[in-house]
């Protein structure tokens, strides 16, 4: 197991611990912090591992940060002009 996979598992544990702590802003500040940390981590995963490991990491991050992904999808749908 290389360093990028260890960092991914640490990120996943930290994201779940941060989600368990109560928040007044519905965890949005923590989500922004986690997204900022995830981008270089996913790049590192794609560089050190096969492409499917990076894709699995993206899906794992999307499952943890599902509301930002939902809001991004809604925003993109409005911009494109969909229903």
Secondary structure, DSSP 8 states (H G I E B T S, - for coil): --HHHHHHHHHHHHHHHHHHS--TTTTHHHHHHHHHHHHHHHHHHHHHS-HHHHHHHHHHHHHHTHHHHHHHHHHHHHHHT--
